[in-house]
């Protein structure tokens, strides 16, 4: 009865439901929860803050360095590899392949088709006709040989085998069958005895192993391993929960510290620099632009216009002087075009044209 109770107590609850935690387990979890969470929080906060700093630095490095460098490398790769290879493929490999395909068609396909149509097809037809006739002859010869061999095998093998089976093998088989029945009965009796012996030995071994191994193992599992396992499970669960809470709390602390540092940087560096830019540098720059740079620019543009006008006047004067010298030396400028000679008009003039008061026309006038 004690063994049966021990086995029942070690099994699961009714209907396969898991056993609920006892009050001792709840007290153990409440006792280790607060210290574990404090220790884990102290250990996790620096790790989470370091993780957040590395994440911010990684995003900054990705946006400012890695992404532009990657784009530049991608463009360089396209310029060095993709575009030259595409050009070689489009303008060298494809035309060469087309040329080789046309050459192969002319040198291989067309001769092969001609040989198939003009040589192989007629030869194949002749061979098929020859093989058909030879097959018919061989079939007739084969049928005759098969008939002769079948008759010979009937009288030499089948008839003697039937006589041997009827007068020799059948009586011997009946005698051997009766002997075999006796041997089978003896074998069954021997097997039954061996089964009883094996069953007894098995029962002895079963109860020996059960008493020496199974029941002590169940006792150790129930009174040692199961409580230790429950304690370890509670500790592991509380540690995992503590890690989760500590990670979330560390995230909030890291966010607060980051915002504080951002606000401190803003009010100590960014806002003073912005105020100096808006209140000092921008007015000073506007004043310098309005009082110094713009007048200097206007003066420079005016001086440029004056210089261009003076240069244009000087070039015009030089051209005129050079033209006067050429005219005095050669009578006319070298580049002046010659006057066109008047060309006789084919139409009649106004005086020679037909008038209303005269019957003479330009076509009948001498």
C-alpha positions in Angstrom: 0.0 0.0 0.0 2.8 2.4 0.7 4.4 1.8 -2.7 1.0 2.4 -4.4 0.4 5.6 -2.5 3.9 6.8 -3.4 3.3 6.3 -7.1 -0.1 8.0 -7.0 1.3 11.0 -5.1 4.1 11.4 -7.7 1.7 11.6 -10.7 -0.1 14.6 -12.1 -3.4 16.0 -10.8 -6.9 14.9 -11.9 -7.7 15.3 -15.6 -4.0 16.0 -16.3 -4.2 19.5 -14.8 -0.9 21.0 -13.4 -0.5 21.2 -9.7 -1.0 24.7 -8.4 1.7 26.6 -6.5 1.5 26.2 -2.8 1.7 29.0 -0.2 5.3 28.2 0.5 6.2 28.8 -3.2 4.3 32.2 -3.1 6.2 33.2 0.1 9.5 32.2 -1.5 8.7 34.3 -4.7 7.8 37.3 -2.6 10.9 36.9 -0.4 13.4 36.8 -3.4 11.5 39.3 -5.7 12.6 42.6 -4.2 16.4 41.8 -3.7 16.7 40.2 -7.1 15.0 43.2 -8.8 17.2 45.7 -6.9 20.4 43.8 -7.8 19.3 43.3 -11.4 18.3 47.0 -11.8 21.8 48.1 -10.5 23.5 45.8 -13.0 21.2 46.5 -16.0 21.0 50.4 -15.9 24.6 51.0 -17.0 24.3 48.3 -19.7 21.0 49.9 -21.1 22.5 53.4 -21.0 25.6 52.2 -22.9 23.3 50.4 -25.3 21.3 53.6 -26.0 24.5 55.6 -26.5 25.9 53.0 -28.9 22.5 53.0 -30.8 22.5 56.8 -31.1 26.2 56.8 -32.2 25.4 54.0 -34.7 22.5 55.9 -36.2 24.5 59.1 -36.5 27.4 57.2 -38.1 25.0 55.4 -40.5 23.3 58.7 -41.6 26.4 60.8 -41.8 29.2 58.4 -42.9 28.1 55.0 -44.0 25.1 55.9 -46.1 27.0 58.6 -48.2 30.0 56.3 -48.5 27.8 53.5 -49.5 26.1 55.6 -52.2 29.5 56.8 -53.5 30.8 53.2 -53.6 27.7 52.1 -55.4 28.1 54.8 -58.0 31.8 54.0 -58.3 30.9 50.3 -58.7 28.4 51.1 -61.4 30.9 53.4 -63.2 33.8 51.0 -62.9 32.1 47.6 -63.4 28.4 47.7 -64.4 28.5 50.3 -67.2 31.7 48.9 -68.9 30.4 45.4 -68.6 27.0 46.5 -70.0 28.8 48.2 -72.9 30.9 45.2 -73.6 27.9 42.9 -73.4 25.8 45.2 -75.7 28.3 46.2 -78.2 30.8 43.3 -78.2 29.4 40.0 -76.9 25.9 40.3 -78.4 27.1 41.2 -81.9 29.8 38.5 -81.7 27.3 35.9 -80.5 24.9 36.8 -83.4 27.8 36.5 -85.9 28.9 33.1 -84.4 25.2 31.9 -84.5 24.9 32.9 -88.2 28.2 31.3 -89.0 27.3 28.1 -87.2 24.0 28.1 -89.1 25.7 28.4 -92.4 28.6 26.0 -91.6 26.8 23.3 -89.5 23.0 23.5 -89.6 22.4 23.9 -93.3 24.9 21.1 -94.3 23.5 18.8 -91.6 19.9 19.3 -92.8 21.0 18.7 -96.4 22.9 15.5 -95.4 19.8 14.3 -93.4 17.4 15.0 -96.2 19.5 13.8 -99.2 21.6 11.0 -97.6 20.4 9.7 -94.3 16.7 9.6 -95.0 17.0 7.4 -98.3 19.5 5.2 -96.6 17.2 4.8 -93.6 14.3 3.8 -95.8 16.3 1.2 -97.5 17.6 -0.2 -94.2 14.1 -0.3 -92.8 12.8 -2.3 -95.9 15.7 -4.7 -95.6 15.3 -5.2 -91.8 11.5 -5.8 -92.3 12.2 -8.6 -94.7 14.9 -10.1 -92.6 12.7 -9.9 -89.5 9.9 -11.8 -91.3 12.3 -14.6 -92.3 13.8 -14.8 -88.8 10.3 -14.9 -87.2 9.3 -17.9 -89.4 12.5 -19.7 -88.5 12.0 -18.9 -84.8 8.4 -20.2 -84.8 9.6 -23.6 -86.3 12.4 -23.9 -83.8 10.1 -23.1 -80.9 7.6 -25.7 -81.9 10.3 -28.4 -82.2 11.9 -27.5 -78.9 8.5 -27.4 -77.1 7.7 -31.0 -78.4 11.2 -32.3 -77.4 10.9 -30.7 -73.9 7.5 -32.3 -73.4 8.7 -35.8 -74.1 12.0 -35.4 -72.4 11.1 -33.4 -69.3 7.4 -32.9 -68.6 6.3 -36.6 -69.0 9.1 -38.0 -66.8 8.6 -35.3 -64.2 4.8 -36.1 -64.0 5.6 -39.8 -63.5 8.2 -39.0 -60.8 5.7 -36.7 -58.9 2.9 -39.2 -59.0 4.8 -42.4 -58.0 7.7 -41.1 -55.9 7.4 -37.6 -54.5 3.7 -37.8 -53.4 4.1 -41.0 -51.1 7.3 -39.6 -49.6 5.5 -36.2 -49.0 2.7 -37.9 -47.1 5.2 -39.7 -44.8 7.1 -36.5 -44.2 3.9 -34.6 -43.4 3.0 -37.1 -40.7 6.4 -36.8 -39.1 6.3 -33.0 -39.3 3.0 -32.9 -37.4 4.6 -34.9 -34.5 7.6 -32.5 -34.5 5.3 -29.5 -34.5 3.5 -30.8 -31.4 6.7 -31.4 -29.6 7.9 -27.9 -30.5 4.7 -26.3 -29.2 5.1 -28.1 -25.8 8.8 -27.1 -25.5 7.9 -23.5 -26.4 5.1 -23.4 -23.8 7.5 -24.6 -21.1 10.2 -22.0 -22.1 7.4 -19.3 -22.0 6.5 -20.2 -18.5 10.2 -20.1 -17.4 10.8 -16.7 -19.1 7.6 -15.3 -17.5 8.7 -16.3 -14.1 12.2 -14.9 -14.6 10.7 -11.7 -15.9 8.4 -11.2 -12.9 11.3 -11.7 -10.6 13.5 -9.2 -12.5 10.5 -6.7 -12.7 9.9 -6.7 -8.9 13.6 -6.6 -8.2 14.2 -3.6 -10.4 11.0 -2.0 -9.1 12.0 -2.3 -5.5 15.7 -1.5 -5.9 15.6 1.3 -8.5 12.1 2.6 -9.4 10.7 3.2 -5.9 13.9 4.9 -4.6 14.1 7.0 -7.8 10.4 8.1 -7.3 11.2 9.0 -3.6 14.2 11.0 -4.6 12.2 12.8 -7.4 9.3 13.6 -5.0 11.2 14.6 -1.9 14.5 16.1 -3.4 14.4 16.9 -7.1 10.9 18.3 -7.4 11.2 20.8 -4.5 14.6 21.9 -5.7 13.3 22.2 -9.2 10.3 24.3 -8.0 12.7 26.6 -6.1 14.9 26.9 -9.1 11.9 27.6 -11.4 10.7 30.3 -9.0 14.2 31.9 -8.9 14.5 31.7 -12.7 11.1 33.2 -13.2 11.7 36.0 -10.8 15.1 36.7 -12.3 13.6 36.8 -15.8 10.8 39.2 -14.6 13.4 41.3 -12.8 15.5 41.5 -16.0 12.4 42.6 -18.0 11.4 45.3 -15.4 14.9 46.5 -15.0 15.4 46.8 -18.8 12.2 48.8 -19.1 13.1 51.0 -16.1 16.6 51.5 -17.5 15.1 52.5 -20.8 13.0 55.2 -19.1 16.0 56.4 -17.1 18.2 56.4 -20.2 15.5 58.4 -22.0 15.2 60.9 -19.1 19.0 61.3 -18.9 19.2 61.8 -22.7 16.5 64.4 -22.6 18.3 66.2 -19.7 21.6 66.1 -21.6 19.9 67.4 -24.7 18.2 70.2 -22.9 21.4 71.0 -21.1 23.3 71.1 -24.4 20.5 73.2 -25.9 20.5 75.8 -23.2 24.2 75.9 -22.7 25.4 75.8 -26.3 22.7 75.9 -28.9 20.6 78.8 -27.5 23.5 81.1 -26.7 25.0 80.5 -30.2 21.6 81.1 -31.7 21.1 84.3 -29.6 24.6 85.5 -30.6 23.9 84.8 -34.3 20.5 86.5 -34.2 21.4 89.4 -31.9 25.0 90.2 -32.9 26.3 88.4 -36.0 23.2 88.9 -38.2 22.8 92.7 -37.5 26.6 93.2 -37.9 26.5 91.2 -41.1 23.6 93.2 -42.5 25.3 96.5 -41.5 28.5 95.4 -43.2 26.6 94.2 -46.2 24.6 97.5 -46.5 27.4 99.9 -45.6 30.5 98.2 -47.1 29.9 95.3 -49.4 27.0 96.7 -51.5 28.8 100.1 -52.1 31.9 98.2 -53.0 30.0 96.0 -55.3 28.2 98.9 -57.0 31.6 100.7 -57.4 33.1 97.6 -58.8 30.2 97.2 -61.3 30.4 100.9 -62.3 34.2 100.6 -62.8 33.7 97.5 -64.8 31.1 99.2 -67.0 33.4 102.2 -67.5 36.3 100.1 -68.3 34.3 98.0 -70.8 33.0 101.2 -72.5 36.6 102.7 -72.6 37.8 99.4 -74.2 35.0 99.4 -76.7 35.7 103.1 -77.7 39.5 102.3 -78.0 38.8 99.3 -80.2 36.4 101.4 -82.4 39.1 104.2 -82.7 41.8 101.6 -83.6 39.5 100.1 -86.2 38.7 103.5 -87.8 42.4 104.5 -87.8 43.4 101.2 -89.4 40.6 101.6 -92.0 41.8 105.2 -92.8 45.4 104.0 -93.3 44.4 101.2 -95.6 42.2 103.6 -97.6 45.1 106.1 -98.0 47.6 103.3 -99.0 45.4 101.1 -101.2 42.5 103.4 -102.2 39.8 101.2 -100.6 39.6 99.0 -97.6 40.8 95.5 -98.0 37.6 94.1 -96.6 35.2 96.4 -98.5 33.1 94.4 -101.1 33.1 95.5 -104.8 30.1 97.3 -106.1 27.7 95.3 -108.2 27.5 96.1 -111.9 24.0 96.8 -113.2 22.4 93.9 -115.0 20.2 94.4 -118.0 16.6 93.7 -117.1 14.8 91.3 -119.3 11.4 93.1 -118.8 10.8 96.2 -121.0 11.2 99.6 -119.3 8.4 101.9 -118.6 9.0 103.9 -121.9 9.1 100.8 -124.0 6.1 99.1 -122.5 2.7 99.1 -124.3 0.6 102.2 -123.8 -3.0 102.9 -124.4 -2.4 105.6 -127.0 0.0 103.6 -129.2 -0.4 100.3 -131.1 3.3 99.5 -130.8 4.3 96.8 -128.2 7.5 95.6 -126.9 7.3 92.4 -128.9 6.7 94.2 -132.3 9.1 97.1 -131.8 12.3 97.2 -133.8 
